[in-house]
Structures are given as structure tokens and as C-alpha cells.
């Protein structure tokens, strides 16, 4: 398995938006996205996401 790149939370949000996730709101340091199928994501708004966090989001 290839290593995941180190990206920011905002970059991750843009990538999930391309997968039909819609930005809902910001709560503290997390951005909340939802998918029309009902799935929700809470993406930390950090300069660098830990690779483990990114893996769990995927």
C-alpha cells in the first residue's frame, strides 16, 4: 500500500467535495461535511492532517 500524502484539512475537504460531499458547517476546529446518502464526515481544520486520520476518513 502506498503512503498517503500529507495534506491540509481544507485540501481534504476539497477532495471529498469532488466525491459529492457537501460542506455543512464549521464547529470549533472541525469542518462537517455530509453526503446525500446520509454519511457525515468531521474533518479537522489543521495545516497538516495525520496520515492515520486521513486513512480513517477514507
N, CA, C, O and CB atoms as a CASP TS submission, in Angstrom:
PFRMAT TS
TARGET T0000
AUTHOR 0000-0000-0000
METHOD Language model
MODEL 1
PARENT N/A
ATOM      1  N   UNK     1       0.843  -1.172   0.000  1.00  0.00           N
ATOM      2  CA  UNK     1       0.000   0.000   0.000  1.00  0.00           C
ATOM      3  C   UNK     1       0.891   1.238   0.000  1.00  0.00           C
ATOM      4  O   UNK     1       1.832   1.326   0.789  1.00  0.00           O
ATOM      5  CB  UNK     1      -0.961  -0.004   1.217  1.00  0.00           C
ATOM      6  N   UNK     2       0.605   2.176  -0.864  1.00  0.00           N
ATOM      7  CA  UNK     2       1.397   3.395  -0.976  1.00  0.00           C
ATOM      8  C   UNK     2       1.109   4.331   0.193  1.00  0.00           C
ATOM      9  O   UNK     2       0.021   4.310   0.768  1.00  0.00           O
ATOM     10  CB  UNK     2       1.112   4.102  -2.308  1.00  0.00           C
ATOM     11  N   UNK     3       2.096   5.147   0.531  1.00  0.00           N
ATOM     12  CA  UNK     3       1.912   6.121   1.596  1.00  0.00           C
ATOM     13  C   UNK     3       0.964   7.218   1.138  1.00  0.00           C
ATOM     14  O   UNK     3       0.998   7.647  -0.015  1.00  0.00           O
ATOM     15  CB  UNK     3       3.260   6.718   2.030  1.00  0.00           C
ATOM     16  N   UNK     4       0.127   7.659   2.050  1.00  0.00           N
ATOM     17  CA  UNK     4      -0.766   8.771   1.749  1.00  0.00           C
ATOM     18  C   UNK     4       0.016  10.075   1.842  1.00  0.00           C
ATOM     19  O   UNK     4       0.940  10.177   2.650  1.00  0.00           O
ATOM     20  CB  UNK     4      -1.986   8.787   2.714  1.00  0.00           C
ATOM     21  N   UNK     5      -0.328  11.067   1.039  1.00  0.00           N
ATOM     22  CA  UNK     5       0.368  12.351   1.115  1.00  0.00           C
ATOM     23  C   UNK     5      -0.054  13.122   2.359  1.00  0.00           C
ATOM     24  O   UNK     5      -1.127  12.879   2.911  1.00  0.00           O
ATOM     25  CB  UNK     5       0.095  13.187  -0.143  1.00  0.00           C
ATOM     26  N   UNK     6       0.778  14.037   2.793  1.00  0.00           N
ATOM     27  CA  UNK     6       0.435  14.929   3.895  1.00  0.00           C
ATOM     28  C   UNK     6      -0.278  16.126   3.282  1.00  0.00           C
ATOM     29  O   UNK     6       0.314  16.884   2.513  1.00  0.00           O
ATOM     30  CB  UNK     6       1.714  15.369   4.721  1.00  0.00           C
ATOM     31  N   UNK     7      -1.557  16.293   3.627  1.00  0.00           N
ATOM     32  CA  UNK     7      -2.345  17.402   3.097  1.00  0.00           C
ATOM     33  C   UNK     7      -3.035  18.122   4.248  1.00  0.00           C
ATOM     34  O   UNK     7      -3.091  17.613   5.367  1.00  0.00           O
ATOM     35  CB  UNK     7      -3.385  16.901   2.059  1.00  0.00           C
ATOM     36  N   UNK     8      -3.557  19.305   3.965  1.00  0.00           N
ATOM     37  CA  UNK     8      -4.267  20.069   4.987  1.00  0.00           C
ATOM     38  C   UNK     8      -5.720  19.604   5.057  1.00  0.00           C
ATOM     39  O   UNK     8      -6.204  18.890   4.179  1.00  0.00           O
ATOM     40  CB  UNK     8      -4.193  21.591   4.691  1.00  0.00           C
ATOM     41  N   UNK     9      -6.391  20.017   6.103  1.00  0.00           N
ATOM     42  CA  UNK     9      -7.799  19.683   6.242  1.00  0.00           C
ATOM     43  C   UNK     9      -8.638  20.294   5.136  1.00  0.00           C
ATOM     44  O   UNK     9      -9.586  19.673   4.656  1.00  0.00           O
ATOM     45  CB  UNK     9      -8.312  20.139   7.585  1.00  0.00           C
ATOM     46  N   UNK    10      -8.296  21.505   4.730  1.00  0.00           N
ATOM     47  CA  UNK    10      -9.051  22.166   3.657  1.00  0.00           C
ATOM     48  C   UNK    10      -8.870  21.446   2.330  1.00  0.00           C
ATOM     49  O   UNK    10      -9.815  21.326   1.550  1.00  0.00           O
ATOM     50  CB  UNK    10      -8.615  23.628   3.518  1.00  0.00           C
ATOM     51  N   UNK    11      -7.648  20.964   2.070  1.00  0.00           N
ATOM     52  CA  UNK    11      -7.412  20.191   0.844  1.00  0.00           C
ATOM     53  C   UNK    11      -8.218  18.894   0.869  1.00  0.00           C
ATOM     54  O   UNK    11      -8.753  18.469  -0.155  1.00  0.00           O
ATOM     55  CB  UNK    11      -5.904  19.882   0.675  1.00  0.00           C
ATOM     56  N   UNK    12      -8.301  18.272   2.033  1.00  0.00           N
ATOM     57  CA  UNK    12      -9.099  17.050   2.165  1.00  0.00           C
ATOM     58  C   UNK    12     -10.572  17.358   1.924  1.00  0.00           C
ATOM     59  O   UNK    12     -11.275  16.578   1.281  1.00  0.00           O
ATOM     60  CB  UNK    12      -8.903  16.414   3.562  1.00  0.00           C
ATOM     61  N   UNK    13     -11.041  18.494   2.440  1.00  0.00           N
ATOM     62  CA  UNK    13     -12.426  18.898   2.219  1.00  0.00           C
ATOM     63  C   UNK    13     -12.732  19.086   0.743  1.00  0.00           C
ATOM     64  O   UNK    13     -13.796  18.684   0.271  1.00  0.00           O
ATOM     65  CB  UNK    13     -12.724  20.179   2.972  1.00  0.00           C
ATOM     66  N   UNK    14     -11.806  19.695   0.011  1.00  0.00           N
ATOM     67  CA  UNK    14     -11.993  19.887  -1.433  1.00  0.00           C
ATOM     68  C   UNK    14     -12.049  18.547  -2.158  1.00  0.00           C
ATOM     69  O   UNK    14     -12.833  18.372  -3.091  1.00  0.00           O
ATOM     70  CB  UNK    14     -10.861  20.754  -2.014  1.00  0.00           C
ATOM     71  N   UNK    15     -11.215  17.604  -1.727  1.00  0.00           N
ATOM     72  CA  UNK    15     -11.206  16.280  -2.354  1.00  0.00           C
ATOM     73  C   UNK    15     -12.527  15.554  -2.096  1.00  0.00           C
ATOM     74  O   UNK    15     -13.072  14.921  -3.001  1.00  0.00           O
ATOM     75  CB  UNK    15     -10.022  15.439  -1.825  1.00  0.00           C
ATOM     76  N   UNK    16     -13.046  15.642  -0.866  1.00  0.00           N
ATOM     77  CA  UNK    16     -14.318  14.985  -0.562  1.00  0.00           C
ATOM     78  C   UNK    16     -15.480  15.689  -1.256  1.00  0.00           C
ATOM     79  O   UNK    16     -16.484  15.051  -1.573  1.00  0.00           O
ATOM     80  CB  UNK    16     -14.553  14.951   0.952  1.00  0.00           C
ATOM     81  N   UNK    17     -15.358  16.998  -1.498  1.00  0.00           N
ATOM     82  CA  UNK    17     -16.400  17.720  -2.237  1.00  0.00           C
ATOM     83  C   UNK    17     -16.511  17.184  -3.664  1.00  0.00           C
ATOM     84  O   UNK    17     -17.602  17.158  -4.234  1.00  0.00           O
ATOM     85  CB  UNK    17     -16.100  19.238  -2.259  1.00  0.00           C
ATOM     86  N   UNK    18     -15.398  16.760  -4.234  1.00  0.00           N
ATOM     87  CA  UNK    18     -15.429  16.169  -5.576  1.00  0.00           C
ATOM     88  C   UNK    18     -16.135  14.816  -5.574  1.00  0.00           C
ATOM     89  O   UNK    18     -16.561  14.330  -6.622  1.00  0.00           O
ATOM     90  CB  UNK    18     -14.004  16.012  -6.120  1.00  0.00           C
ATOM     91  N   UNK    19     -16.258  14.210  -4.388  1.00  0.00           N
ATOM     92  CA  UNK    19     -16.948  12.922  -4.245  1.00  0.00           C
ATOM     93  C   UNK    19     -18.392  13.120  -3.774  1.00  0.00           C
ATOM     94  O   UNK    19     -18.990  12.213  -3.195  1.00  0.00           O
ATOM     95  CB  UNK    19     -16.190  12.015  -3.256  1.00  0.00           C
ATOM     96  N   UNK    20     -18.945  14.311  -4.027  1.00  0.00           N
ATOM     97  CA  UNK    20     -20.337  14.674  -3.720  1.00  0.00           C
ATOM     98  C   UNK    20     -20.618  14.907  -2.242  1.00  0.00           C
ATOM     99  O   UNK    20     -21.782  14.904  -1.843  1.00  0.00           O
ATOM    100  CB  UNK    20     -21.247  13.607  -4.215  1.00  0.00           C
ATOM    101  N   UNK    21     -19.593  15.109  -1.413  1.00  0.00           N
ATOM    102  CA  UNK    21     -19.826  15.523  -0.040  1.00  0.00           C
ATOM    103  C   UNK    21     -20.054  17.029  -0.046  1.00  0.00           C
ATOM    104  O   UNK    21     -19.388  17.759  -0.780  1.00  0.00           O
ATOM    105  CB  UNK    21     -18.629  15.128   0.894  1.00  0.00           C
ATOM    106  N   UNK    22     -20.991  17.490   0.768  1.00  0.00           N
ATOM    107  CA  UNK    22     -21.367  18.898   0.801  1.00  0.00           C
ATOM    108  C   UNK    22     -20.962  19.481   2.148  1.00  0.00           C
ATOM    109  O   UNK    22     -21.239  18.899   3.197  1.00  0.00           O
ATOM    110  CB  UNK    22     -22.894  19.080   0.551  1.00  0.00           C
ATOM    111  N   UNK    23     -20.295  20.651   2.107  1.00  0.00           N
ATOM    112  CA  UNK    23     -19.912  21.341   3.338  1.00  0.00           C
ATOM    113  C   UNK    23     -21.179  21.759   4.065  1.00  0.00           C
ATOM    114  O   UNK    23     -22.057  22.384   3.471  1.00  0.00           O
ATOM    115  CB  UNK    23     -19.003  22.578   3.043  1.00  0.00           C
ATOM    116  N   UNK    24     -21.282  21.423   5.339  1.00  0.00           N
ATOM    117  CA  UNK    24     -22.466  21.760   6.128  1.00  0.00           C
ATOM    118  C   UNK    24     -22.180  22.932   7.059  1.00  0.00           C
ATOM    119  O   UNK    24     -22.840  23.968   6.974  1.00  0.00           O
ATOM    120  CB  UNK    24     -22.936  20.544   6.937  1.00  0.00           C
ATOM    121  N   UNK    25     -21.200  22.776   7.948  1.00  0.00           N
ATOM    122  CA  UNK    25     -20.864  23.855   8.874  1.00  0.00           C
ATOM    123  C   UNK    25     -19.496  23.607   9.498  1.00  0.00           C
ATOM    124  O   UNK    25     -18.874  22.565   9.293  1.00  0.00           O
ATOM    125  CB  UNK    25     -21.938  23.986   9.972  1.00  0.00           C
ATOM    126  N   UNK    26     -19.051  24.589  10.260  1.00  0.00           N
ATOM    127  CA  UNK    26     -17.769  24.548  10.970  1.00  0.00           C
ATOM    128  C   UNK    26     -18.099  24.517  12.454  1.00  0.00           C
ATOM    129  O   UNK    26     -18.908  25.317  12.924  1.00  0.00           O
ATOM    130  CB  UNK    26     -16.840  25.786  10.602  1.00  0.00           C
ATOM    131  N   UNK    27     -17.493  23.619  13.184  1.00  0.00           N
ATOM    132  CA  UNK    27     -17.720  23.572  14.629  1.00  0.00           C
ATOM    133  C   UNK    27     -16.364  23.463  15.310  1.00  0.00           C
ATOM    134  O   UNK    27     -15.708  22.424  15.244  1.00  0.00           O
ATOM    135  CB  UNK    27     -18.656  22.373  15.029  1.00  0.00           C
ATOM    136  N   UNK    28     -15.955  24.526  15.954  1.00  0.00           N
ATOM    137  CA  UNK    28     -14.632  24.543  16.571  1.00  0.00           C
ATOM    138  C   UNK    28     -13.569  24.455  15.501  1.00  0.00           C
ATOM    139  O   UNK    28     -13.524  25.295  14.602  1.00  0.00           O
ATOM    140  CB  UNK    28     -14.478  23.394  17.578  1.00  0.00           C
ATOM    141  N   UNK    29     -12.712  23.453  15.580  1.00  0.00           N
ATOM    142  CA  UNK    29     -11.643  23.300  14.595  1.00  0.00           C
ATOM    143  C   UNK    29     -11.949  22.180  13.599  1.00  0.00           C
ATOM    144  O   UNK    29     -11.034  21.638  12.978  1.00  0.00           O
ATOM    145  CB  UNK    29     -10.317  23.023  15.300  1.00  0.00           C
ATOM    146  N   UNK    30     -13.226  21.833  13.443  1.00  0.00           N
ATOM    147  CA  UNK    30     -13.610  20.757  12.529  1.00  0.00           C
ATOM    148  C   UNK    30     -14.637  21.245  11.512  1.00  0.00           C
ATOM    149  O   UNK    30     -15.532  22.026  11.835  1.00  0.00           O
ATOM    150  CB  UNK    30     -14.170  19.562  13.314  1.00  0.00           C
ATOM    151  N   UNK    31     -14.488  20.770  10.283  1.00  0.00           N
ATOM    152  CA  UNK    31     -15.441  21.064   9.218  1.00  0.00           C
ATOM    153  C   UNK    31     -16.343  19.843   9.065  1.00  0.00           C
ATOM    154  O   UNK    31     -15.861  18.711   9.001  1.00  0.00           O
ATOM    155  CB  UNK    31     -14.710  21.417   7.863  1.00  0.00           C
ATOM    156  N   UNK    32     -17.641  20.075   9.006  1.00  0.00           N
ATOM    157  CA  UNK    32     -18.601  18.989   8.912  1.00  0.00           C
ATOM    158  C   UNK    32     -19.127  18.927   7.480  1.00  0.00           C
ATOM    159  O   UNK    32     -19.640  19.912   6.950  1.00  0.00           O
ATOM    160  CB  UNK    32     -19.763  19.178   9.929  1.00  0.00           C
ATOM    161  N   UNK    33     -18.991  17.754   6.867  1.00  0.00           N
ATOM    162  CA  UNK    33     -19.477  17.509   5.512  1.00  0.00           C
ATOM    163  C   UNK    33     -20.506  16.393   5.579  1.00  0.00           C
ATOM    164  O   UNK    33     -20.428  15.522   6.446  1.00  0.00           O
ATOM    165  CB  UNK    33     -18.306  17.142   4.537  1.00  0.00           C
ATOM    166  N   UNK    34     -21.475  16.417   4.663  1.00  0.00           N
ATOM    167  CA  UNK    34     -22.420  15.309   4.576  1.00  0.00           C
ATOM    168  C   UNK    34     -22.568  14.880   3.130  1.00  0.00           C
ATOM    169  O   UNK    34     -22.309  15.650   2.205  1.00  0.00           O
ATOM    170  CB  UNK    34     -23.788  15.701   5.166  1.00  0.00           C
ATOM    171  N   UNK    35     -22.985  13.647   2.952  1.00  0.00           N
ATOM    172  CA  UNK    35     -23.201  13.066   1.624  1.00  0.00           C
ATOM    173  C   UNK    35     -24.704  12.844   1.470  1.00  0.00           C
ATOM    174  O   UNK    35     -25.372  12.527   2.454  1.00  0.00           O
ATOM    175  CB  UNK    35     -22.392  11.713   1.435  1.00  0.00           C
ATOM    176  N   UNK    36     -25.254  12.999   0.269  1.00  0.00           N
ATOM    177  CA  UNK    36     -26.690  12.777   0.076  1.00  0.00           C
ATOM    178  C   UNK    36     -27.174  11.398   0.552  1.00  0.00           C
ATOM    179  O   UNK    36     -28.356  11.235   0.857  1.00  0.00           O
ATOM    180  CB  UNK    36     -27.028  12.943  -1.382  1.00  0.00           C
ATOM    181  N   UNK    37     -26.283  10.417   0.617  1.00  0.00           N
ATOM    182  CA  UNK    37     -26.667   9.086   1.107  1.00  0.00           C
ATOM    183  C   UNK    37     -26.834   9.062   2.623  1.00  0.00           C
ATOM    184  O   UNK    37     -27.326   8.076   3.172  1.00  0.00           O
ATOM    185  CB  UNK    37     -25.626   8.052   0.689  1.00  0.00           C
ATOM    186  N   UNK    38     -26.427  10.143   3.314  1.00  0.00           N
ATOM    187  CA  UNK    38     -26.601  10.228   4.759  1.00  0.00           C
ATOM    188  C   UNK    38     -25.314  10.153   5.558  1.00  0.00           C
ATOM    189  O   UNK    38     -25.339  10.366   6.770  1.00  0.00           O
ATOM    190  CB  UNK    38     -27.499   9.152   5.204  1.00  0.00           C
ATOM    191  N   UNK    39     -24.196   9.859   4.923  1.00  0.00           N
ATOM    192  CA  UNK    39     -22.922   9.752   5.641  1.00  0.00           C
ATOM    193  C   UNK    39     -22.404  11.144   6.007  1.00  0.00           C
ATOM    194  O   UNK    39     -22.496  12.075   5.207  1.00  0.00           O
ATOM    195  CB  UNK    39     -21.874   8.993   4.784  1.00  0.00           C
ATOM    196  N   UNK    40     -21.864  11.280   7.208  1.00  0.00           N
ATOM    197  CA  UNK    40     -21.283  12.538   7.669  1.00  0.00           C
ATOM    198  C   UNK    40     -19.789  12.368   7.896  1.00  0.00           C
ATOM    199  O   UNK    40     -19.334  11.291   8.281  1.00  0.00           O
ATOM    200  CB  UNK    40     -21.974  13.019   8.960  1.00  0.00           C
ATOM    201  N   UNK    41     -19.026  13.431   7.658  1.00  0.00           N
ATOM    202  CA  UNK    41     -17.590  13.450   7.925  1.00  0.00           C
ATOM    203  C   UNK    41     -17.255  14.658   8.781  1.00  0.00           C
ATOM    204  O   UNK    41     -17.809  15.739   8.582  1.00  0.00           O
ATOM    205  CB  UNK    41     -16.778  13.471   6.607  1.00  0.00           C
ATOM    206  N   UNK    42     -16.369  14.482   9.709  1.00  0.00           N
ATOM    207  CA  UNK    42     -15.840  15.572  10.510  1.00  0.00           C
ATOM    208  C   UNK    42     -14.346  15.655  10.211  1.00  0.00           C
ATOM    209  O   UNK    42     -13.569  14.803  10.641  1.00  0.00           O
ATOM    210  CB  UNK    42     -16.117  15.356  12.049  1.00  0.00           C
ATOM    211  N   UNK    43     -13.952  16.696   9.468  1.00  0.00           N
ATOM    212  CA  UNK    43     -12.567  16.832   9.024  1.00  0.00           C
ATOM    213  C   UNK    43     -11.885  17.912   9.853  1.00  0.00           C
ATOM    214  O   UNK    43     -12.353  19.050   9.866  1.00  0.00           O
ATOM    215  CB  UNK    43     -12.495  17.170   7.507  1.00  0.00           C
ATOM    216  N   UNK    44     -10.790  17.592  10.546  1.00  0.00           N
ATOM    217  CA  UNK    44     -10.073  18.609  11.313  1.00  0.00           C
ATOM    218  C   UNK    44      -9.530  19.701  10.389  1.00  0.00           C
ATOM    219  O   UNK    44      -8.994  19.411   9.319  1.00  0.00           O
ATOM    220  CB  UNK    44      -8.923  17.968  12.114  1.00  0.00           C
ATOM    221  N   UNK    45      -9.673  20.939  10.807  1.00  0.00           N
ATOM    222  CA  UNK    45      -9.183  22.072  10.019  1.00  0.00           C
ATOM    223  C   UNK    45      -7.760  22.398  10.478  1.00  0.00           C
ATOM    224  O   UNK    45      -7.521  23.436  11.094  1.00  0.00           O
ATOM    225  CB  UNK    45     -10.126  23.323  10.169  1.00  0.00           C
ATOM    226  N   UNK    46      -6.826  21.506  10.173  1.00  0.00           N
ATOM    227  CA  UNK    46      -5.425  21.671  10.558  1.00  0.00           C
ATOM    228  C   UNK    46      -4.568  21.902   9.323  1.00  0.00           C
ATOM    229  O   UNK    46      -4.971  21.576   8.207  1.00  0.00           O
ATOM    230  CB  UNK    46      -4.922  20.439  11.337  1.00  0.00           C
ATOM    231  N   UNK    47      -3.385  22.467   9.531  1.00  0.00           N
ATOM    232  CA  UNK    47      -2.470  22.689   8.411  1.00  0.00           C
ATOM    233  C   UNK    47      -1.986  21.376   7.819  1.00  0.00           C
ATOM    234  O   UNK    47      -1.798  21.276   6.607  1.00  0.00           O
ATOM    235  CB  UNK    47      -1.277  23.524   8.857  1.00  0.00           C
ATOM    236  N   UNK    48      -1.783  20.372   8.654  1.00  0.00           N
ATOM    237  CA  UNK    48      -1.361  19.047   8.197  1.00  0.00           C
ATOM    238  C   UNK    48      -2.202  17.994   8.906  1.00  0.00           C
ATOM    239  O   UNK    48      -2.254  17.950  10.135  1.00  0.00           O
ATOM    240  CB  UNK    48       0.162  18.813   8.463  1.00  0.00           C
ATOM    241  N   UNK    49      -2.857  17.150   8.121  1.00  0.00           N
ATOM    242  CA  UNK    49      -3.596  16.025   8.695  1.00  0.00           C
ATOM    243  C   UNK    49      -2.644  14.856   8.886  1.00  0.00           C
ATOM    244  O   UNK    49      -1.805  14.580   8.028  1.00  0.00           O
ATOM    245  CB  UNK    49      -4.798  15.619   7.791  1.00  0.00           C
ATOM    246  N   UNK    50      -2.777  14.180  10.001  1.00  0.00           N
ATOM    247  CA  UNK    50      -2.002  12.972  10.235  1.00  0.00           C
ATOM    248  C   UNK    50      -2.440  11.915   9.222  1.00  0.00           C
ATOM    249  O   UNK    50      -3.620  11.835   8.881  1.00  0.00           O
ATOM    250  CB  UNK    50      -2.182  12.459  11.701  1.00  0.00           C
ATOM    251  N   UNK    51      -1.509  11.118   8.748  1.00  0.00           N
ATOM    252  CA  UNK    51      -1.842  10.097   7.743  1.00  0.00           C
ATOM    253  C   UNK    51      -2.880   9.111   8.266  1.00  0.00           C
ATOM    254  O   UNK    51      -3.726   8.639   7.507  1.00  0.00           O
ATOM    255  CB  UNK    51      -0.582   9.341   7.315  1.00  0.00           C
ATOM    256  N   UNK    52      -2.820   8.800   9.552  1.00  0.00           N
ATOM    257  CA  UNK    52      -3.799   7.886  10.141  1.00  0.00           C
ATOM    258  C   UNK    52      -5.199   8.480  10.135  1.00  0.00           C
ATOM    259  O   UNK    52      -6.176   7.769   9.902  1.00  0.00           O
ATOM    260  CB  UNK    52      -3.398   7.529  11.563  1.00  0.00           C
ATOM    261  N   UNK    53      -5.300   9.781  10.390  1.00  0.00           N
ATOM    262  CA  UNK    53      -6.593  10.465  10.347  1.00  0.00           C
ATOM    263  C   UNK    53      -7.151  10.447   8.935  1.00  0.00           C
ATOM    264  O   UNK    53      -8.334  10.171   8.734  1.00  0.00           O
ATOM    265  CB  UNK    53      -6.463  11.913  10.850  1.00  0.00           C
ATOM    266  N   UNK    54      -6.307  10.741   7.962  1.00  0.00           N
ATOM    267  CA  UNK    54      -6.736  10.733   6.567  1.00  0.00           C
ATOM    268  C   UNK    54      -7.179   9.334   6.147  1.00  0.00           C
ATOM    269  O   UNK    54      -8.164   9.186   5.423  1.00  0.00           O
ATOM    270  CB  UNK    54      -5.605  11.231   5.653  1.00  0.00           C
ATOM    271  N   UNK    55      -6.468   8.323   6.589  1.00  0.00           N
ATOM    272  CA  UNK    55      -6.825   6.935   6.261  1.00  0.00           C
ATOM    273  C   UNK    55      -8.205   6.588   6.833  1.00  0.00           C
ATOM    274  O   UNK    55      -9.002   5.925   6.168  1.00  0.00           O
ATOM    275  CB  UNK    55      -5.753   5.950   6.808  1.00  0.00           C
ATOM    276  N   UNK    56      -8.488   7.033   8.061  1.00  0.00           N
ATOM    277  CA  UNK    56      -9.784   6.753   8.682  1.00  0.00           C
ATOM    278  C   UNK    56     -10.915   7.476   7.956  1.00  0.00           C
ATOM    279  O   UNK    56     -12.025   6.951   7.862  1.00  0.00           O
ATOM    280  CB  UNK    56      -9.766   7.160  10.158  1.00  0.00           C
ATOM    281  N   UNK    57     -10.644   8.682   7.441  1.00  0.00           N
ATOM    282  CA  UNK    57     -11.669   9.418   6.702  1.00  0.00           C
ATOM    283  C   UNK    57     -12.021   8.713   5.401  1.00  0.00           C
ATOM    284  O   UNK    57     -13.177   8.700   4.977  1.00  0.00           O
ATOM    285  CB  UNK    57     -11.198  10.843   6.412  1.00  0.00           C
ATOM    286  N   UNK    58     -11.006   8.126   4.775  1.00  0.00           N
ATOM    287  CA  UNK    58     -11.224   7.440   3.504  1.00  0.00           C
ATOM    288  C   UNK    58     -11.977   6.160   3.778  1.00  0.00           C
ATOM    289  O   UNK    58     -12.276   5.409   2.849  1.00  0.00           O
ATOM    290  CB  UNK    58      -9.883   7.150   2.773  1.00  0.00           C
TER
END
